[in-house]
Amino acid sequence: MTVHFIGAGPGAPDLITVRGQRLIESCPVCLYAGSLVPEQVIACAPEGARVLDTAPMTLEDIISEMVSANERGENVARVHSGDPSLYGAIAEQIRRLEEAGIDYDVTPGVPAFAAAAAALGMELTVPEICQTVIVTRTSMKSSSMPEGEDLVTLGRSGATLAIHLSVRNLHRIEKDLIPLYGDDCPVIVAFRVGWPDQSFLHGTLSDIRAKVRAAKLTRTALIFVGPALAAKEFRDSALYDADHVHVLRPRRKKA
């Protein structure tokens, strides 16, 4: 018996991996995060499968279901939104499975920041503008941020920031980042990426809070901050440059 942690992607049912879908199709037990994973994603569970939305469940409830499935010799599809390695709360589940001697594996999914960039048709790493993406969040009612991971520290890098779970904390984001990025730094708020009602708000550090308030966005949003979001004047990368020689494209001999 194995518990399969599966990344469902950001919301669109066709953005789950082939492996993830096949695992759901094969497991007699399916536990899915219903607040962020649409029912269409787990509709392929086998007929008669035990399918439970974990949104109203506690960690103990979830582990109890896994232990019971293990006793019956039934594999479990544990379906999380996005990619389980990012804010997936799988570490605490894995710790308890290891204590119980229950096997598990993890199937990755499309993370929200990658799906948002794709929907926007943009690259987050632009030559000589930004070559680093930092995935982070801010501290509100959830656990506090570790020392050295505050926005001021991270913002000194000048990287593209992909800030999760923080749309209600825009005042703090504005206060911390304007001194580092400037009040005209581009900001994009991506709302419910991959869902039918997905939308994007474009602004700057100085005006995005008012735009979010006017749109009444209070959850399920990702915030991008950084100069790469609006970069137009930049050099081509060396990857396909005719003068850039590498092992797969050696220098051509002159005729």
JOTA-V936032 format. One record per run of one state. SS is the DSSP state (alpha for helix, beta for strand, coil for the rest). FROM is the first residue (numbers start at 1). TO is the last residue. Records with the same first field share a line. If there is no record, write none. Layout:
# JOTA-V936032
SS->FROM-TO / FROM-TO
This chain:
# JOTA-V936032
coil->1-1 / 8-8 / 10-12 / 16-17 / 27-28 / 33-38 / 43-49 / 54-58 / 73-75 / 81-81 / 83-89 / 101-102 / 108-111 / 121-125 / 127-129 / 131-132 / 138-150 / 156-159 / 165-166 / 182-185 / 192-198 / 205-207 / 216-220 / 226-226 / 231-245 / 247-248 / 250-255
beta->2-7 / 9-9 / 29-32 / 50-53 / 76-80 / 82-82 / 103-107 / 126-126 / 130-130 / 133-137 / 160-164 / 186-191 / 199-204 / 221-225 / 246-246 / 249-249
alpha->13-15 / 18-26 / 39-42 / 59-72 / 90-100 / 112-120 / 151-155 / 167-181 / 208-215 / 227-230
